[in-house]
Amino acid sequence: MAPRHPVAAAEPGLAPVSTVPGVGPALVKTLARLGLERVQDLWFHLPLRYEDKTRVTAMADLRAGERAQVEGVVEAVERGFRYRPQLKVAIDDGSGHTLLLRFFHFNRAQAEQLVPGTRLLCYGEIRHGAHGLEMVHPQYRRLDGNDAVAVDEVLSPIYPTTEGLGQKRLAGVIGKALALLPPASQLELIPPALCAEHGLTSLREALLYVHRPPPDAPLAQLVLGRHPAQQRLAFEELLTQHLSLRRMREAVRMRHAPPLVVDPTLQRRFLATLAFKLTRAQQRVSAEVAQDLAQTKPMLRLVQGDVGSGKTVVAALAALAAVSSGHQVALMAPTELLAEQHLHNFRQWLRPLGIEVEWLAGKVTGKARRQVLERVAQGAPVLVGTHALMQEGVNFHRLGLVIVDEQHRFGVQQRLALRDKGMTGANDPEAVAIDGAEQVPHQLVLTATPIPRTLAMSAYADLDVSSIDELPPGRTPVQTIAISNARRFDVIERVQAACAEGRQVYWVCTLIEESEQLRAQAAEVAHAELSAAIGETRVGLIHGRMKPAEKQRVMDAFKAGQLAVLVATTVIEVGVDVPNASVMVIENSERLGLAQLHQLRGRVGRGAVASNCVLLYQPPLGQLARERLQVMRDSNDGFRIAEKDLELRGPGEVLGTRQTGQLSFRIADLARDAHLLPAVQQVGQNMLADHPQQASQLIERWIGGAARYAHA
């Protein structure tokens, strides 16, 4: 047994946030919405970025794509209501250069304050507009007279926050929590010998630096996350992820699952009904899945395949094995649209075999819902649906296989709930624990994001990985071009022409920002431009501030062909199939990783019409961004693109940096921090073998209340 680490004794970090001075009951509830319940949660609630308000930039020096602070006097104000209320304010800094401030959300008092002659100090992102450079919804304050501008003395950290909690107040609470940091020797959980061996700096110093960068801090290095203080924190976060995944794998090995073997006659009949032959890759992966299912150890396998590679057929073959063995199958997808497509395929393939497929989603209500629940409780063989599968009242008779599509889109508790429905004795009187171990369903996870082998080994240490690395014949490659945002109006004209020909278009706004409000505003700008060119009734808009039912209505209208263009802030739903959509425009494409760009491009090219993807970028392009866009122009092969991403930036973007259901990275980035992974694996192996208690404390520190994740 490893000796108890000194940090375990009365650690101040484990105290509730209410012990921080000035944090009352109301603020405790607000902080809880961010998952901040203990003092150490505040220590590790790290800035998303930093704002440099230590200087004022002359308007002549402004560059699109950069964030800047400017001073100017209001020259002119214009209010418009053509498609939605809009306030435009032109300011001049006395050099003859002007900047347009654009507001979509404003009130009368605000508009009355912004009159010609008013002196303003503004901060925001510079972007190209129709008539020059502009800021959309900048931060601003009015200045009095001709007094000198008072700028900040230090860089301002910007934290992830929630409604009702401003940056200033949150920063104040975090500052008080940092005053409670224990000495370095008590804070450190990685054994000193391992820290020395891998050159790791003090955790205490790293935390203080990242929260309070000094005035001379290298902003460019901090923005990229490459400062040694950030790298120290990234190492510990990646180590925690590795430890939790290894623990998850160990926990799965401790359980049992029912052996599932397909009926050969049923399988032959199934394959005979298909309108196509399985590719060699599909046959190989199906055999790997079948071998897993036949064991009494639970399968936990990830099947990855490029868009259109045929993962659903592999899932259907796995479902046949479960049904043949007298067990049930639950297939869960993140959206109703994607779930409906699985339902359509499964019914088309399985009904001729006499296997009924049930459907359960949020919109299935009343009597229809009760009837579905009764049939499932009595043993209906296959149930397809959304997160509704995990709700109370959904009881399976003998759940033997869980299929999850795009698992990173689901929260930890959601996946746990579905697994728990198939545990020993949940609803199956015939299920028995084997050798005292709980019996759980097999799990098959599908993803359309190709994953380089190095990343799969590092980030999916809990899963066996199979790759469908071959596309069915006949798929037409999408033609991809990269165009500067300076030619934005040429692109809009091209979209207008495509719509006139009866084609449909996705326009994706990929503003990278912690504020959902700003993302929505970026989409509203694009929506206004396209509405003017094509007609407002033919342009749909989806952003994160809309209600789910409203988003679903817009997606349904686009799928039905009632809308010509869909403007969206979020990634277009993985797997959504709109064959008539043949143009994809991606704004700020230089900011995205290759995997995400390829995933977005996969939404078009699904019909008979030649399809195009337009990558809009903000010049000037850095070397890496230029190489990424060139790769997209040269190749449609998802696996080649994933390997190129690995070569260019290390293992990147596959899990995303803040995706629900995976360890929610606060500072680590698998692309940027790939060089840390070999050391992370070495330290992780050592800690699990020789320091298991400290490994547990690390998981508790970074994951906290989501510790059950280790058994998902």
C-alpha positions in Angstrom: 0.0 0.0 0.0 1.4 3.4 -1.0 2.0 5.8 1.9 -0.7 8.4 2.5 0.2 11.6 0.8 0.4 14.7 3.1 -2.1 16.6 0.9 -4.8 14.2 2.1 -4.8 15.7 5.6 -7.4 18.4 6.0 -6.9 19.8 2.5 -8.4 23.3 2.3 -9.2 22.6 -1.4 -11.9 20.1 -0.4 -13.8 22.8 1.7 -17.1 24.0 0.2 -17.1 27.3 -1.8 -19.2 28.8 1.0 -16.0 29.0 3.1 -14.5 31.6 0.7 -15.1 35.1 2.1 -18.0 36.9 0.5 -19.7 33.8 -1.0 -23.2 33.6 0.3 -26.0 31.1 -0.4 -27.2 32.8 -3.7 -23.7 32.8 -5.1 -23.1 29.2 -4.0 -26.1 28.2 -6.2 -24.8 30.2 -9.2 -21.3 28.8 -8.9 -22.8 25.3 -8.7 -24.2 25.8 -12.2 -20.5 25.9 -13.4 -19.6 22.8 -11.4 -17.8 25.0 -8.8 -18.7 23.4 -5.4 -15.4 23.2 -3.6 -12.5 25.7 -3.1 -10.2 23.6 -5.4 -12.8 23.8 -8.2 -12.2 27.6 -8.1 -8.4 27.1 -8.3 -8.8 24.9 -11.4 -11.4 27.1 -13.1 -8.9 28.4 -15.6 -9.2 31.4 -18.0 -10.3 30.7 -21.5 -8.2 33.5 -22.8 -6.8 36.9 -21.9 -7.8 40.4 -23.0 -5.1 43.0 -23.4 -6.6 46.3 -22.4 -3.3 47.7 -21.4 -3.0 49.9 -24.5 -5.1 51.7 -27.1 -4.6 50.7 -30.8 -4.8 53.4 -33.5 -7.5 52.7 -36.1 -4.9 52.8 -38.8 -3.2 49.8 -37.2 -6.3 47.6 -36.8 -6.3 44.2 -38.5 -9.3 41.9 -39.1 -9.3 38.8 -36.9 -7.5 40.5 -34.0 -9.0 41.8 -30.7 -8.1 45.4 -29.9 -9.0 48.4 -27.7 -9.7 51.7 -29.6 -10.7 55.2 -28.6 -12.9 57.4 -30.8 -15.6 60.0 -31.1 -19.0 59.1 -32.5 -19.4 60.6 -36.0 -22.7 59.2 -37.1 -25.5 56.9 -35.9 -28.0 54.9 -38.0 -30.9 52.7 -36.8 -32.3 50.1 -39.2 -35.3 47.8 -39.0 -35.2 46.1 -42.4 -35.0 42.5 -41.1 -34.4 43.1 -37.4 -33.5 46.0 -35.2 -29.9 47.2 -35.8 -27.8 50.1 -34.5 -24.8 51.2 -36.4 -22.3 53.7 -34.8 -19.4 55.1 -36.7 -16.4 56.3 -34.6 -13.2 58.2 -35.6 -10.0 58.5 -33.7 -9.0 61.8 -35.4 -6.7 60.2 -37.9 -9.2 60.1 -40.7 -9.8 56.4 -40.1 -13.2 55.2 -39.0 -14.6 52.0 -37.4 -18.2 50.8 -37.4 -19.8 49.5 -34.2 -22.7 47.2 -34.9 -25.4 46.3 -32.4 -28.3 43.8 -32.8 -29.4 43.8 -29.2 -29.8 47.3 -27.7 -32.3 49.4 -25.9 -33.6 52.9 -26.3 -31.5 54.3 -23.4 -28.4 52.8 -25.0 -29.2 54.3 -28.4 -29.8 57.7 -26.9 -26.4 57.7 -25.2 -24.5 56.9 -28.4 -25.0 60.3 -30.1 -22.5 62.2 -32.3 -19.8 63.8 -30.3 -19.7 61.1 -27.6 -16.2 59.9 -26.8 -15.9 56.1 -26.4 -13.3 53.5 -25.3 -14.2 50.2 -27.1 -12.8 46.6 -27.0 -13.7 43.7 -29.3 -12.9 41.6 -32.3 -12.1 43.4 -35.6 -13.8 42.0 -38.7 -14.4 42.9 -42.3 -17.8 44.5 -43.0 -19.6 45.7 -46.1 -17.9 49.1 -45.9 -14.7 48.5 -44.0 -13.6 47.2 -40.6 -16.2 46.8 -37.8 -16.8 45.5 -34.3 -20.0 43.5 -33.6 -21.3 44.2 -30.0 -18.0 45.6 -28.6 -17.5 46.2 -24.9 -17.5 50.0 -24.5 -17.6 52.8 -22.0 -18.2 56.5 -22.4 -15.3 58.9 -21.6 -15.6 62.3 -20.1 -14.1 65.4 -21.8 -10.5 65.3 -23.0 -9.2 63.4 -20.0 -6.4 60.9 -20.7 -7.6 57.3 -21.2 -7.1 55.1 -18.1 -6.0 51.6 -19.4 -5.6 48.4 -17.4 -2.2 47.7 -15.8 -2.4 43.9 -16.2 -3.8 41.3 -18.6 -7.4 40.5 -17.9 -8.3 36.8 -17.5 -11.6 35.8 -19.1 -13.3 32.8 -17.4 -16.1 30.5 -18.5 -19.1 31.9 -16.7 -22.9 31.6 -16.5 -25.9 33.9 -16.5 -26.0 36.2 -13.5 -22.3 36.0 -12.8 -20.1 38.7 -14.3 -16.4 38.4 -15.1 -15.5 41.0 -12.4 -17.3 39.2 -9.6 -16.1 35.7 -10.7 -12.5 36.9 -10.8 -12.9 38.4 -7.3 -14.1 35.1 -5.9 -11.3 33.2 -7.6 -8.8 35.7 -6.2 -10.1 35.0 -2.7 -9.9 31.3 -3.2 -6.3 31.6 -4.4 -5.4 33.2 -1.1 -6.3 29.8 0.5 -3.8 27.9 -1.6 -1.7 25.6 0.6 2.1 25.4 0.4 3.5 23.7 -2.7 4.4 20.5 -0.9 0.8 20.0 0.3 -0.7 20.9 -3.1 1.4 18.6 -5.2 -0.2 15.1 -6.0 2.4 13.9 -8.5 5.3 12.3 -6.5 8.4 14.6 -6.3 10.6 12.1 -8.0 8.4 11.9 -11.0 8.1 15.7 -11.1 11.9 16.0 -11.1 12.3 13.2 -13.7 10.0 15.0 -16.2 11.0 18.6 -15.4 7.6 19.6 -14.0 7.5 23.0 -12.3 5.6 23.8 -9.1 1.8 23.4 -9.4 1.3 26.3 -7.0 3.4 28.7 -9.0 1.7 27.6 -12.2 -1.8 28.3 -10.8 -0.9 31.7 -9.5 0.7 32.7 -12.9 -2.2 31.5 -15.0 -4.8 33.3 -13.0 -2.7 36.5 -12.5 -0.3 37.0 -15.4 2.1 39.8 -14.7 2.1 43.0 -16.9 5.1 41.7 -18.8 3.6 38.3 -19.5 4.1 37.1 -23.1 0.5 37.4 -24.4 1.2 35.6 -27.6 2.5 32.6 -25.7 -0.4 32.7 -23.2 -3.0 33.0 -26.1 -1.5 29.8 -27.6 -1.5 28.0 -24.3 2.3 27.3 -24.6 3.5 29.2 -21.5 5.4 26.8 -19.1 2.7 27.5 -16.4 -0.1 26.4 -18.7 1.9 23.4 -19.9 2.3 22.3 -16.2 -1.4 22.4 -15.7 -2.1 20.8 -19.1 0.2 17.9 -18.1 -1.7 17.3 -14.9 -5.1 17.5 -16.7 -4.0 15.0 -19.4 -2.6 12.7 -16.7 -5.9 12.8 -14.9 -7.7 11.9 -18.2 -5.3 9.0 -18.8 -5.7 7.7 -15.2 -9.5 7.9 -15.4 -9.6 6.0 -18.7 -7.3 3.3 -17.4 -9.5 3.0 -14.3 -12.5 2.8 -16.5 -11.0 -0.1 -18.5 -10.1 -1.9 -15.3 -13.7 -1.5 -14.0 -15.2 -2.9 -17.2 -12.9 -5.9 -16.9 -14.4 -6.7 -13.5 -17.9 -7.1 -14.9 -19.6 -9.8 -17.0 -21.9 -9.6 -20.0 -24.2 -12.1 -21.7 -22.5 -13.9 -24.6 -24.3 -12.9 -27.8 -23.9 -15.1 -31.0 -25.7 -14.4 -34.2 -27.9 -17.1 -35.9 -26.1 -17.9 -39.2 -29.3 -18.3 -41.1 -30.7 -15.0 -39.9 -27.4 -13.3 -40.8 -27.5 -14.7 -44.4 -31.1 -13.5 -44.8 -30.1 -10.1 -43.6 -27.1 -9.7 -46.0 -29.3 -11.0 -48.8 -31.8 -8.1 -48.3 -29.1 -5.4 -48.6 -29.0 -3.4 -51.8 -25.2 -3.5 -51.6 -22.3 -5.8 -50.7 -20.3 -5.2 -47.5 -16.9 -3.7 -48.2 -13.8 -5.6 -47.0 -13.4 -3.1 -44.1 -17.0 -3.7 -43.0 -16.6 -7.4 -43.0 -13.4 -7.2 -41.0 -14.9 -4.8 -38.4 -18.1 -6.9 -38.1 -16.0 -10.0 -37.4 -14.1 -8.1 -34.6 -17.4 -7.0 -33.1 -18.9 -10.5 -33.3 -15.8 -12.0 -31.6 -16.3 -9.5 -28.7 -20.0 -10.1 -28.3 -19.4 -13.9 -28.0 -17.4 -13.3 -24.8 -18.6 -13.1 -21.2 -16.5 -9.9 -20.7 -18.4 -6.7 -21.7 -17.5 -5.4 -25.1 -16.4 -1.7 -25.1 -15.6 -1.1 -28.7 -15.4 2.1 -30.8 -16.1 1.7 -34.5 -14.8 4.7 -36.4 -15.4 5.3 -40.1 -15.4 8.2 -42.5 -18.7 9.9 -43.4 -20.7 7.3 -45.5 -18.5 4.4 -44.8 -21.3 2.2 -43.5 -21.0 2.0 -39.7 -24.8 1.6 -39.3 -24.7 -1.8 -41.1 -22.0 -3.0 -38.7 -24.3 -1.9 -35.8 -27.2 -3.8 -37.3 -25.2 -7.0 -37.6 -24.3 -6.6 -33.9 -28.0 -6.1 -33.1 -28.8 -9.3 -34.9 -26.4 -11.2 -32.6 -28.2 -9.8 -29.5 -31.7 -10.6 -30.9 -30.6 -14.1 -31.9 -29.5 -14.7 -28.3 -32.8 -13.5 -26.8 -31.6 -10.1 -25.7 -32.6 -6.6 -26.4 -30.8 -3.8 -28.2 -30.9 0.0 -27.4 -29.5 2.4 -30.1 -29.1 6.0 -28.9 -28.3 9.0 -31.1 -27.8 12.6 -30.0 -30.6 14.2 -32.1 -34.0 13.2 -33.3 -32.9 13.7 -36.9 -30.0 11.4 -36.6 -32.0 8.9 -34.5 -34.8 8.9 -37.2 -32.3 8.0 -39.8 -31.1 5.0 -37.8 -34.8 4.1 -37.3 -35.4 4.2 -41.0 -32.4 2.0 -41.8 -33.1 -0.6 -39.1 -36.7 -0.9 -40.0 -35.9 -1.3 -43.7 -33.3 -4.1 -42.9 -34.9 -5.9 -39.9 -38.6 -5.9 -40.6 -38.3 -8.4 -43.5 -36.7 -10.7 -40.9 -39.7 -10.4 -38.6 -37.8 -8.1 -36.1 -39.8 -5.1 -35.0 -38.0 -1.8 -34.2 -39.5 0.5 -31.7 -39.1 4.3 -31.6 -38.8 6.6 -28.6 -38.0 10.3 -28.6 -39.2 13.4 -26.9 -42.0 14.0 -29.3 -43.5 10.5 -28.7 -46.0 11.2 -26.0 -49.3 10.1 -24.4 -50.8 6.8 -25.4 -48.1 6.1 -28.1 -45.4 6.5 -25.5 -47.1 4.2 -23.0 -47.5 1.5 -25.6 -43.8 1.7 -26.6 -42.8 1.4 -23.0 -45.0 -1.6 -22.4 -43.6 -3.4 -25.4 -40.0 -2.7 -24.4 -40.7 -3.9 -20.8 -42.1 -7.1 -22.3 -39.0 -7.7 -24.4 -39.4 -5.8 -27.7 -36.1 -6.7 -29.4 -34.8 -3.3 -30.7 -35.4 0.3 -29.4 -34.0 3.3 -31.3 -34.2 6.8 -29.9 -32.6 9.9 -28.4 -31.7 10.6 -24.7 -35.3 9.7 -24.0 -34.1 6.1 -23.8 -32.5 6.9 -20.5 -35.4 8.5 -18.8 -37.4 7.1 -15.9 -40.1 4.7 -16.9 -38.0 3.1 -19.7 -37.5 -0.4 -18.4 -35.9 -3.2 -20.5 -36.6 -6.9 -20.1 -33.2 -8.2 -21.1 -30.9 -5.5 -22.4 -27.8 -7.1 -23.9 -26.3 -4.5 -26.2 -26.1 -0.7 -26.1 -25.2 1.2 -29.3 -24.3 4.8 -28.9 -23.7 7.0 -31.9 -21.4 10.0 -31.5 -21.0 9.3 -27.7 -19.1 12.6 -27.1 -22.4 14.4 -27.6 -23.9 12.8 -24.5 -23.3 13.7 -20.9 -21.7 11.3 -18.5 -24.9 10.8 -16.4 -26.9 10.0 -19.6 -24.6 7.2 -20.6 -24.4 5.9 -17.1 -28.2 5.8 -16.9 -28.5 3.7 -20.1 -25.9 1.3 -19.0 -27.5 0.9 -15.6 -30.8 -0.2 -17.2 -29.1 -3.4 -18.3 -27.2 -4.2 -15.1 -27.8 -7.4 -13.2 -31.4 -7.7 -12.0 -32.4 -4.2 -13.3 -35.5 -5.7 -15.0 -34.4 -9.2 -15.9 -35.2 -12.0 -13.4 -33.1 -14.4 -15.5 -30.0 -12.3 -15.4 -27.6 -13.5 -12.7 -24.3 -12.2 -11.4 -21.4 -14.5 -12.5 -18.7 -15.2 -9.9 -20.2 -12.3 -7.9 -19.6 -9.8 -10.7 -22.3 -7.6 -12.0 -23.7 -8.3 -15.5 -23.9 -5.3 -17.8 -24.7 -4.9 -21.5 -22.1 -4.9 -24.2 -21.4 -1.4 -25.6 -20.7 -0.4 -29.2 -19.8 3.2 -29.8 -19.9 4.7 -33.3 -18.1 7.8 -34.5 -17.8 9.5 -38.0 -14.6 11.2 -37.0 -11.5 9.3 -38.1 -9.0 9.0 -35.3 -5.2 8.7 -35.8 -3.9 5.5 -34.2 -1.6 7.5 -31.8 -4.6 9.5 -30.5 -6.8 6.4 -30.2 -4.2 4.8 -28.0 -3.8 8.0 -25.9 -7.3 9.4 -25.6 -9.3 6.2 -25.9 -7.4 4.1 -23.5 -10.7 2.6 -22.3 -11.9 1.4 -25.7 -10.9 -1.2 -28.3 -10.9 0.6 -31.6 -12.0 -0.7 -35.1 -11.6 1.4 -38.2 -13.8 1.2 -41.4 -11.1 2.7 -43.6 -12.8 2.0 -47.0 -15.7 4.0 -48.6 -18.4 2.2 -50.6 -17.9 2.7 -54.4 -19.7 5.5 -56.2 -19.4 8.4 -53.8 -18.6 11.7 -55.6 -15.8 13.8 -53.9 -16.7 17.3 -52.8 -14.8 20.1 -54.6 -13.2 22.4 -52.0 -12.0 25.9 -52.4 -10.5 28.5 -49.9 -11.6 32.1 -50.4 -10.6 35.2 -48.4 -13.3 37.0 -46.4 -12.5 40.1 -48.5 -14.4 38.3 -51.3 -17.4 37.4 -49.0 -19.9 39.1 -51.3 -18.7 37.0 -54.3 -19.5 33.9 -52.1 -22.9 35.3 -51.3 -23.6 35.7 -55.1 -22.4 32.1 -55.6 -24.9 30.9 -52.9 -27.6 33.0 -54.5 -27.0 31.3 -57.9 -27.0 27.8 -56.3 -30.3 28.5 -54.6 -31.8 29.8 -58.0 -30.9 26.4 -59.4 -32.9 24.7 -56.7 -29.9 23.6 -54.6 -29.6 24.0 -50.8 -26.8 25.5 -48.8 -25.3 25.2 -45.3 -23.6 28.4 -44.0 -21.8 27.7 -40.7 -20.6 30.4 -38.4 -17.7 29.1 -36.3 -16.9 32.1 -34.1 -14.6 30.8 -31.3 -15.9 32.5 -28.2 -17.1 31.5 -24.7 -20.2 33.6 -25.1 -23.2 31.9 -26.7 -24.7 35.4 -27.2 -21.8 36.5 -29.4 -22.0 33.3 -31.4 -25.7 34.0 -32.0 -24.8 37.6 -33.0 -22.2 36.4 -35.6 -24.9 34.1 -37.1 -27.4 37.0 -37.2 -25.0 39.1 -39.2 -24.7 36.3 -41.8 -28.4 35.7 -41.7 -29.1 39.3 -42.5 -26.7 39.4 -45.4 -28.1 36.2 -46.9 -31.7 37.2 -46.3 -31.0 40.4 -48.3 -29.6 38.4 -51.2 -32.0 35.4 -51.3 -35.1 36.5 -49.3 -35.7 36.2 -45.6 -38.4 33.5 -45.9 -35.9 31.1 -47.6 -33.0 31.5 -45.0 -33.2 29.6 -41.7 -31.2 30.4 -38.6 -30.1 28.1 -35.8 -28.1 29.2 -32.7 -27.5 28.0 -29.2 -29.9 30.6 -27.6 -32.9 29.0 -29.4 -35.2 26.5 -27.7 -34.7 22.8 -28.8 -38.1 22.6 -30.4 -37.5 25.8 -32.4 -34.1 24.4 -33.6 -35.8 21.2 -34.6 -38.5 23.0 -36.5 -35.8 24.9 -38.6 -33.9 21.7 -39.3 -37.0 19.9 -40.3 -37.9 22.7 -42.7 -34.4 22.6 -44.2 -34.6 18.8 -44.6 -38.0 19.1 -46.3 -36.6 21.7 -48.8 -38.7 24.6 -47.5 -35.5 26.6 -46.8 -32.8 27.2 -49.3 -30.0 28.2 -46.8 -29.4 27.1 -43.2 -27.2 29.5 -41.2 -26.0 27.7 -38.0 -23.6 28.5 -35.2 -23.1 25.0 -34.0 -21.6 22.1 -36.0 -24.3 20.8 -38.3 -25.6 17.6 -36.8 -23.3 14.7 -37.5 -25.1 12.2 -39.8 -27.9 14.5 -40.9 -28.7 13.5 -44.5 -30.0 16.2 -46.8 -29.1 14.9 -50.3 -30.2 18.2 -52.0 -27.7 20.2 -49.9 -24.7 20.6 -52.2 -22.9 23.7 -50.9 -21.2 24.2 -47.6 -19.8 27.5 -46.6 -17.6 27.6 -43.4 -16.7 31.0 -41.9 -13.4 31.5 -40.0 -12.3 28.1 -41.4 -8.7 28.9 -40.5 -9.6 28.6 -36.8 -10.8 25.0 -37.1 -8.9 21.7 -37.0 -8.8 19.5 -40.0 -11.0 16.8 -38.4 -13.8 19.4 -37.7 -13.5 20.9 -41.2 -13.8 17.4 -42.8 -16.7 16.6 -40.5 -18.6 19.7 -41.7 -17.8 19.1 -45.3 -19.3 15.6 -45.0 -22.8 17.2 -44.7 -22.7 17.8 -48.5 -22.0 15.5 -51.4 -24.7 13.0 -50.4 -26.8 13.3 -53.6 -26.2 13.0 -57.4 -25.4 16.7 -57.9 -21.7 17.8 -57.8 -21.1 19.5 -54.4 -18.8 22.3 -53.2 -17.3 23.4 -49.9 -16.2 27.0 -49.5 -13.7 27.7 -46.8 -13.9 31.4 -45.9 -10.8 32.7 -44.1 -9.5 35.9 -42.5 -6.2 36.9 -44.0 -3.3 37.0 -43.3 -3.1 33.2 -42.9 -0.4 31.7 -40.7 1.7 28.8 -42.1 -0.2 26.1 -40.2 -3.6 27.5 -41.3 -2.4 27.7 -44.9 -1.3 24.0 -44.8 -4.6 22.9 -43.2 -6.7 24.6 -45.9 -4.5 23.2 -48.6 -5.0 19.6 -47.2 -8.7 20.2 -47.4 -8.5 21.3 -51.0 -6.3 18.3 -51.9 -8.1 15.4 -50.2 -11.5 14.0 -49.3 -10.0 11.0 -47.4 -10.9 11.3 -43.7 -8.1 9.0 -42.5 -5.5 10.8 -44.6 -6.7 14.1 -43.3 -6.6 12.8 -39.7 -3.0 11.6 -40.1 -2.1 14.9 -41.7 -3.6 16.7 -38.7 -1.5 14.5 -36.5 1.6 15.4 -38.5 0.8 19.2 -38.5 -0.4 19.7 -35.0 -0.2 16.5 -33.0 -3.4 14.6 -32.2 -6.0 17.2 -32.7 -9.6 18.1 -32.4 -11.0 14.6 -32.3 -12.4 14.8 -28.8 -12.9 18.5 -29.0 -11.7 20.6 -26.1 -14.9 21.0 -24.2 -17.2 18.3 -25.4 -19.9 17.0 -23.1 -19.3 13.5 -21.8 -15.5 13.4 -22.2 -13.2 14.9 -19.6 -14.0 18.6 -20.0 -10.6 20.0 -20.7 -10.0 23.3 -19.0 -6.6 24.0 -20.3 -5.2 20.9 -22.1 -5.5 20.6 -25.9 -4.7 17.3 -27.5 -3.4 19.0 -30.6 -1.1 21.5 -28.9 0.0 19.2 -26.1 0.8 16.0 -28.0 4.4 16.2 -27.0 3.3 15.7 -23.4 1.5 12.4 -24.0 4.5 9.9 -23.8 5.5 11.4 -20.4 1.8 11.4 -19.3 1.6 7.7 -20.1 4.8 6.9 -18.2 3.8 8.9 -15.1 0.3 7.4 -15.2 1.6 3.8 -15.3 3.9 4.5 -12.4 1.1 6.2 -10.3 -1.4 3.4 -10.8 1.2 0.8 -9.8 2.9 2.6 -6.9 0.7 5.6 -5.9 -2.9 4.5 -6.4 -4.2 6.8 -3.7 -2.7 9.9 -5.2 -4.1 8.8 -8.6 -7.5 8.7 -7.1 -7.0 12.2 -5.5 -6.0 13.6 -9.0 -9.2 12.2 -10.5 -11.2 13.7 -7.7 -9.4 17.1 -8.1 -10.1 17.5 -11.8 -13.3 15.5 -12.4 -14.8 15.9 -8.9 -18.5 15.0 -8.8 -18.2 13.2 -12.2 -16.0 10.5 -10.7 -18.6 7.9 -11.6 -17.3 8.6 -15.1 -14.7 6.0 -14.3 -17.3 3.3 -14.5 -19.2 4.6 -17.6 
